[in-house]
Amino acid sequence: MAEKVNNNLPETDKRIKQVLPGEFRSVLCLEDIREDIAFGEYYPMAVPSGGTERVLVLADMPIKTPYMRKYFGLKIKGLSDPLLKQAVSEFLYFNPGIDMEGIRKMTTFFVRYLILKSPIITFETVLPVIEGVIRNPVKIHLLADTVVLFQRGSLIPAAERKTMSLQTRSLRNSKLTGEIIHNATQTVIETIPPALVVTQRKVLEESKNQGKHIKSKHTMNKHIKPETKMLMDEANLGRYFRTEKSLQKYRKFLALPAMSMDRYAAELGVSKTTVAKFIEIHDETQVQAPEK
């Protein structure tokens, strides 16, 4: 059973095992859950190479976690960025009992994947900052519901994993408007391109697709839960485009050689203000992606 670290960290779900000595979890997987109190169903799923893998479905009692996917599309902009403290505190939530070697592995993970490389960031400069946050974590919020867990290093294709997650989530849609909005919001987050902004319009359309139509923004604003608002805000960190059209323009911009602002504007059929925004987005998103 996990212990409460301090008042800023909620008690870790009892179903999540203590992290093994010397280890660090960057994602929560099936192996990290206690089978005796999982409160879910285990199912075999076929893998392309033959055989099966076990999958844990938590349709009735999901595991609440911080929203972690944002860190793989964002960049922490330095050791003083408040996002660094938030990230460390949130990773602590599903690494209960982490030891010094695990903290060193967490530091390596942050240096490789989550922090901008300019100015130069090293393991030696990041480690004491992470240790300081672990001693005094910031307040975190459990905004996401994990409904399906797969084995670590799963061989099930990503598309099938997403489909199973979405199907399980759809089963959880309740008659309560707030729950419908929350589930629709999470479905939108999981299905739209990672550069597109999660908007109320998209959430309303998704609620209709799920057969639980929320008819207006007024109704959505009236019934949306505070954690759903926070989830949308966090999911939209690192998302820059409200429409597919603007995203396609940006992709075209990326394919063009370097040229003047005027020529960019003419080639793309956009204003120089939009070109300047494209350049800003490009400069902000140059961060190494995690290895698969």
VENLIN-V218940 format. One record per residue. RES is the residue in three letters. PHI is phi in degrees with one decimal (NA if undefined). PSI is psi in whole degrees, -180 to 180 (NA if undefined). Layout:
res-><RES	RES>
phi-><PHI	PHI>
psi-><PSI	PSI>
This chain:
res-><MET	ALA	GLU	LYS	VAL	ASN	ASN	ASN	LEU	PRO	GLU	THR	ASP	LYS	ARG	ILE	LYS	GLN	VAL	LEU	PRO	GLY	GLU	PHE	ARG	SER	VAL	LEU	CYS	LEU	GLU	ASP	ILE	ARG	GLU	ASP	ILE	ALA	PHE	GLY	GLU	TYR	TYR	PRO	MET	ALA	VAL	PRO	SER	GLY	GLY	THR	GLU	ARG	VAL	LEU	VAL	LEU	ALA	ASP	MET	PRO	ILE	LYS	THR	PRO	TYR	MET	ARG	LYS	TYR	PHE	GLY	LEU	LYS	ILE	LYS	GLY	LEU	SER	ASP	PRO	LEU	LEU	LYS	GLN	ALA	VAL	SER	GLU	PHE	LEU	TYR	PHE	ASN	PRO	GLY	ILE	ASP	MET	GLU	GLY	ILE	ARG	LYS	MET	THR	THR	PHE	PHE	VAL	ARG	TYR	LEU	ILE	LEU	LYS	SER	PRO	ILE	ILE	THR	PHE	GLU	THR	VAL	LEU	PRO	VAL	ILE	GLU	GLY	VAL	ILE	ARG	ASN	PRO	VAL	LYS	ILE	HIS	LEU	LEU	ALA	ASP	THR	VAL	VAL	LEU	PHE	GLN	ARG	GLY	SER	LEU	ILE	PRO	ALA	ALA	GLU	ARG	LYS	THR	MET	SER	LEU	GLN	THR	ARG	SER	LEU	ARG	ASN	SER	LYS	LEU	THR	GLY	GLU	ILE	ILE	HIS	ASN	ALA	THR	GLN	THR	VAL	ILE	GLU	THR	ILE	PRO	PRO	ALA	LEU	VAL	VAL	THR	GLN	ARG	LYS	VAL	LEU	GLU	GLU	SER	LYS	ASN	GLN	GLY	LYS	HIS	ILE	LYS	SER	LYS	HIS	THR	MET	ASN	LYS	HIS	ILE	LYS	PRO	GLU	THR	LYS	MET	LEU	MET	ASP	GLU	ALA	ASN	LEU	GLY	ARG	TYR	PHE	ARG	THR	GLU	LYS	SER	LEU	GLN	LYS	TYR	ARG	LYS	PHE	LEU	ALA	LEU	PRO	ALA	MET	SER	MET	ASP	ARG	TYR	ALA	ALA	GLU	LEU	GLY	VAL	SER	LYS	THR	THR	VAL	ALA	LYS	PHE	ILE	GLU	ILE	HIS	ASP	GLU	THR	GLN	VAL	GLN	ALA	PRO	GLU	LYS>
phi-><NA	-75.5	-105.6	-75.9	-75.0	-161.2	-66.4	-82.0	-102.5	-63.9	-62.0	-63.2	-48.6	-60.6	-76.1	-84.4	-68.9	-61.1	-68.2	-66.9	-54.3	78.4	-115.2	-140.3	-97.5	-91.7	-141.4	-92.5	-126.1	-55.1	-65.0	-86.2	-108.9	-71.3	-67.1	-70.6	-132.6	-66.7	54.9	-150.2	-119.5	-94.7	-130.7	-85.2	-126.3	-70.6	-116.3	-56.9	-79.1	106.6	81.3	-137.2	-125.0	-82.7	-128.7	-104.1	-104.8	-117.8	-63.9	-88.7	-141.7	-61.6	-94.3	-81.8	-140.3	-62.4	-81.1	-96.2	-62.0	-59.5	-70.2	-90.6	-119.0	-106.3	-135.1	-77.0	-92.3	147.7	-70.2	-97.0	-66.3	-56.7	-63.4	-65.0	-63.6	-64.4	-62.8	-60.5	-62.4	-72.6	-65.6	-60.7	-57.3	-107.4	-124.7	-62.4	81.0	-59.3	-102.0	-62.1	-66.3	-63.5	-64.4	-65.3	-68.2	-60.8	-61.2	-59.9	-60.9	-62.4	-63.5	-73.5	-120.5	-112.8	-113.3	-56.0	-84.0	-125.2	-65.6	-58.3	-115.4	-125.5	-54.5	-65.4	-83.5	-83.0	-53.9	-64.6	-67.9	-64.0	-61.0	-64.0	-67.6	-62.5	-70.3	-141.9	-64.6	-89.7	-67.7	-123.0	-127.4	-91.8	-103.8	-109.2	-109.5	-90.4	-106.2	-138.5	-122.2	-112.1	-66.0	-64.1	70.7	-52.8	-95.3	-68.9	-55.6	-56.1	-63.0	-70.4	-63.2	-64.2	-60.2	-64.4	-62.5	-67.0	-64.0	-66.1	-63.3	-64.2	-65.5	-86.8	-58.4	-101.4	-76.6	-71.4	-58.4	-61.4	-67.3	-60.4	-63.0	-64.8	-64.4	-63.2	-62.3	-65.8	-64.6	-59.8	-57.9	-80.5	-111.8	-82.1	-54.5	-64.4	-90.8	-85.6	-71.1	-80.4	-108.4	-60.5	-59.4	-63.9	-65.4	-61.9	-63.5	-67.2	-61.4	-66.9	-60.3	-84.4	77.8	-125.1	-64.2	-89.7	-82.1	-149.5	-63.1	-60.4	-64.1	-62.8	-64.1	-73.1	-109.6	-62.9	-81.9	-55.9	-69.1	-69.6	-59.6	-65.0	-61.7	-61.2	-61.7	-70.7	-64.0	-84.6	-66.1	83.9	-106.5	-120.6	-121.2	-85.9	-132.7	-61.5	-60.7	-66.9	-65.4	-64.2	-60.4	-65.2	-63.0	-65.4	-58.3	-63.5	-82.1	-82.2	-72.3	-61.7	-158.2	-72.5	-59.7	-62.3	-68.2	-56.7	-59.2	-67.1	-64.2	-93.2	69.5	-130.2	-80.8	-66.0	-63.1	-66.7	-59.7	-59.6	-66.6	-59.8	-63.0	-63.0	-62.3	-59.3	-66.8	-82.2	-109.3	-85.8	-139.3	-66.4	-83.5	-62.1	-70.3	-85.9>
psi-><132	155	153	124	-51	-177	-21	-24	119	157	130	138	130	-19	-18	124	156	141	143	152	133	7	161	132	123	-19	158	128	171	-41	-17	1	137	120	-29	-23	34	-30	43	-174	136	133	146	139	137	146	151	-32	-3	155	-168	164	151	143	137	119	126	54	-37	-29	77	160	122	134	165	158	106	-21	-24	-31	-19	-1	-4	177	130	127	14	175	-19	-1	124	-24	-27	-46	-40	-44	-47	-45	-40	-38	-30	-31	-43	26	51	136	15	137	-176	-40	-38	-38	-37	-38	-37	-43	-45	-41	-45	-45	-41	-39	-25	-16	136	144	-8	124	168	128	132	161	-44	-30	-29	-37	-50	-29	-45	-41	-39	-40	-39	-36	-29	74	156	167	135	163	138	96	-22	150	121	116	-19	135	135	164	150	133	30	140	0	129	146	-39	-39	-38	-43	-43	-45	-40	-44	-40	-41	-41	-38	-31	-24	-7	121	176	-15	127	-42	-40	-39	-46	-43	-45	-41	-39	-46	-36	-43	-45	-39	-16	-29	158	143	-12	-13	140	138	110	163	-39	-44	-39	-42	-42	-40	-38	-36	-42	-32	1	14	62	117	117	-22	160	-32	-46	-41	-47	-30	-36	-9	137	151	-38	-27	-42	-44	-39	-45	-43	-44	-39	-29	-4	125	4	130	-12	129	-21	157	-36	-47	-34	-42	-38	-42	-41	-36	-41	-42	-29	-12	149	167	136	179	163	-41	-43	-40	-48	-43	-43	-38	-16	37	173	163	-28	-41	-40	-45	-38	-40	-44	-41	-45	-44	-45	-31	-16	16	85	143	135	148	149	145	NA>
